[in-house]
Amino acid sequence: MKTKKVLRSDTMGRSGFLTFLAALIPGVGYMYLGLIKRGVQALVLFLLIEPLFNILGIGGLSYLVQIPFGCFTFFDTLYLARRIDMGERVEDTDFIFSYHNFSDFSKGGVDRMRKRALNAAALILIALGVLAIVHNLFGGTELYRLVMHYVRSLFMPVLLILAGVYILIRKS
């Protein structure tokens, strides 16, 4: 006897395979799930990474940010799709602050969160500045080319290994 699969109205017509394919493009997966605000913001952020790095003179290093960003949006899209499939309501919030509901925080909590966000932004700006200086000072040397070759060829495998180790450590 065959059982009939009943789809909830929020997932009606949504294909798991198409969700997977859409998730491969940062932001598009969110939009496919109906999270338009989050999807547009993520897509715009992703598309601005390379031009920003080019302006700083380190365009060749943009993949160091684009790859982790793309991985995050891919796995986050699949996670949100699973939550939606389980019947949970997922709000279409801003991409950057999507995991924080400011109404749940006291005044001090919002201030702490704002301070952390500013500190993170400051560290990112400092790192980008240092990368730009190193690239502009040593960009033409053979040592720099050799280091960049190894960074390009080993970055993704090392990132995958570190992500796996992090997941194992976090589980235990």
Secondary structure in CASP SS format (residue, H / E / C, confidence):
PFRMAT SS
TARGET T0000
AUTHOR 0000-0000-0000
METHOD secondary structure of the structure
MODEL  1
M C 1.00
K C 1.00
T C 1.00
K C 1.00
K C 1.00
V C 1.00
L C 1.00
R C 1.00
S C 1.00
D C 1.00
T C 1.00
M C 1.00
G C 1.00
R C 1.00
S C 1.00
G H 1.00
F H 1.00
L H 1.00
T H 1.00
F H 1.00
L H 1.00
A H 1.00
A H 1.00
L C 1.00
I C 1.00
P C 1.00
G C 1.00
V H 1.00
G H 1.00
Y H 1.00
M H 1.00
Y H 1.00
L C 1.00
G C 1.00
L C 1.00
I H 1.00
K H 1.00
R H 1.00
G H 1.00
V H 1.00
Q H 1.00
A H 1.00
L H 1.00
V H 1.00
L H 1.00
F H 1.00
L H 1.00
L H 1.00
I H 1.00
E H 1.00
P H 1.00
L H 1.00
F H 1.00
N H 1.00
I H 1.00
L H 1.00
G C 1.00
I C 1.00
G H 1.00
G H 1.00
L H 1.00
S C 1.00
Y H 1.00
L H 1.00
V H 1.00
Q H 1.00
I H 1.00
P H 1.00
F H 1.00
G H 1.00
C H 1.00
F H 1.00
T H 1.00
F H 1.00
F H 1.00
D H 1.00
T H 1.00
L H 1.00
Y H 1.00
L H 1.00
A H 1.00
R H 1.00
R H 1.00
I H 1.00
D H 1.00
M C 1.00
G C 1.00
E C 1.00
R C 1.00
V C 1.00
E C 1.00
D C 1.00
T C 1.00
D C 1.00
F C 1.00
I C 1.00
F C 1.00
S C 1.00
Y C 1.00
H C 1.00
N C 1.00
F H 1.00
S H 1.00
D H 1.00
F C 1.00
S C 1.00
K H 1.00
G H 1.00
G H 1.00
V H 1.00
D H 1.00
R H 1.00
M H 1.00
R H 1.00
K H 1.00
R H 1.00
A H 1.00
L H 1.00
N H 1.00
A H 1.00
A H 1.00
A H 1.00
L H 1.00
I H 1.00
L H 1.00
I H 1.00
A H 1.00
L H 1.00
G H 1.00
V H 1.00
L H 1.00
A H 1.00
I H 1.00
V H 1.00
H H 1.00
N H 1.00
L H 1.00
F H 1.00
G C 1.00
G C 1.00
T C 1.00
E H 1.00
L H 1.00
Y H 1.00
R H 1.00
L H 1.00
V H 1.00
M H 1.00
H H 1.00
Y H 1.00
V H 1.00
R H 1.00
S H 1.00
L H 1.00
F H 1.00
M H 1.00
P H 1.00
V H 1.00
L H 1.00
L H 1.00
I H 1.00
L H 1.00
A H 1.00
G H 1.00
V H 1.00
Y H 1.00
I H 1.00
L H 1.00
I H 1.00
R H 1.00
K H 1.00
S C 1.00
END
